[in-house]
Amino acid sequence: MEVVPLGSVDEVAALGADVIESTVRARSGAAVLGLATGSTPLPTYRELIRRHEAGLAPSYDGVRCFTLDEYVGLPPGHPESYRATIARELTDPLGIPADRVQGPSPELEGLPTAGERYEEALVAAGGVDVQVLGIGSDGHLAFNEPGSSLASLTRLKTLTEETRRDNARFFGSIDEVPRHVLTQGLGTILRARHLLLLATGAGKAAALSAAVEGPVSASCPASVLQLHPHVTVLCDATAASGLARREHYREVYDAKPSWQGL
Ligand code: GLP
């Protein structure tokens, strides 16, 4: 795992955008991007859009996208559905057509097979090249709450009270936050070739230190990242504040040969 403590949210966004763009360039139009929702990736997404609009970005023609998770029980087209959110915040502004953006299908009639069908779609696409991730304040990854199997695949899950409270800001009140979700499993996430975890703000400090420096445990789902061979963690100073080895991580990053990249 490579942890890169940075000075600000803007630095996280710039480096996050560099990682995503370099994957798009390297795969010459065939890249498969795994996209997270939530507030954390928004500055990175805005930076990608800024570069695209300024004519500085690689071409997104042919790029395919898969979201991590989706609420179950929202009316179709609800603005807070992750499908609508990712279209609004990233893929529409980048000109990636809707038929190249997929998420788990939350329709009630297909729910029992939705996870399996999503796994098949990911495999058929050749797997995810770079997966953007955030981290929940309780250490969740996508919507894999504490206690989730480290080998889990896409399936229906029930949100904790803490996560529903955290996400109430996107809805009118906590009562409007769905209880059920479809989420890629931790095992699904581990299949992506490169994992890019973004963490900003003091509210993520405890979860980040448990994920990076604590034991690998279902009690902190994000600790499963320690099992993956290519993980990049970009964090700002406040999110990094609980990391015992943060100075060492920075020293390693500063001493990296430029050809190594992230
Ligand atoms: C949400 C999402 C996750 C996200 C996390 C943190 O519930 N399902 O994919 O990474 O919680 O969200 P935020 O970035 O808004 O803090």
Residues whose N, C-alpha, C, O or C-beta is under 5 A from the ligand:
A	BS01	GLP	A36 T37 G38 S39 T40 L133 G134 I135 G136 A142 F143
